[in-house]
Amino acid sequence: MKEEADLLKSYVTNGAWTKLIALGVGDHVNIDELNDIASPPTDSNVIRVRGYSELSKVEGQLRNISCSGG
């Protein structure tokens, strides 16, 4: 998985590096795997929720992360 995550992180889209946000759903997600997938800083690009019903709680956070320039 780490190799695939590194390859995906290396892609450039329209001259800008791609930002990867890792979203884990459920109590049994592998946080190390999410950290491998997400772009740094992982403390803001890794989001965990307990279930799909909680996705609406992180909608604003996802929007802010994905639309930010950094």
C-alpha positions in Angstrom: 0.0 0.0 0.0 2.8 2.4 0.8 4.3 2.2 -2.7 0.9 2.9 -4.3 0.4 5.9 -1.9 3.9 7.3 -2.8 3.2 6.9 -6.5 -0.2 8.6 -6.2 1.4 11.5 -4.2 4.0 12.0 -7.0 1.4 12.9 -9.6 1.2 16.5 -10.8 -2.2 17.9 -11.9 -2.1 21.1 -14.0 1.3 22.0 -12.7 0.3 21.6 -9.0 1.0 18.7 -6.7 -2.0 16.6 -5.8 -3.2 16.8 -2.2 -4.5 13.5 -0.8 -7.0 13.4 2.0 -7.4 10.1 3.7 -10.9 9.4 5.2 -11.3 6.5 7.5 -14.8 5.2 8.3 -15.4 2.9 11.2 -13.7 1.8 14.4 -11.2 -0.6 12.8 -9.4 1.7 10.4 -5.6 1.4 10.2 -4.3 4.8 11.1 -0.8 4.0 9.9 -2.2 3.2 6.4 -4.3 6.5 6.4 -1.1 8.4 7.3 0.8 6.7 4.4 -2.0 7.7 2.0 -2.5 11.3 3.1 -0.4 14.2 2.0 1.5 16.0 4.8 0.6 17.3 7.2 -1.3 14.2 8.1 -2.8 15.8 11.3 -5.0 17.9 9.0 -5.2 15.6 5.9 -6.4 12.4 7.8 -10.0 12.4 8.9 -11.7 9.6 10.9 -15.4 9.1 11.6 -17.1 6.3 13.4 -19.7 5.6 10.7 -21.1 6.9 7.4 -23.8 8.7 9.3 -21.1 11.0 10.7 -19.8 12.2 7.3 -22.0 15.3 7.4 -20.1 16.3 10.6 -16.8 16.5 8.6 -18.2 18.0 5.4 -17.0 21.5 6.2 -13.6 20.2 7.2 -13.3 18.3 4.0 -14.3 21.3 2.0 -11.8 23.5 3.7 -8.9 21.0 3.3 -9.7 20.3 -0.4 -10.2 23.9 -1.4 -7.3 25.4 0.4 -4.2 26.4 -1.6 -1.7 24.8 0.8 
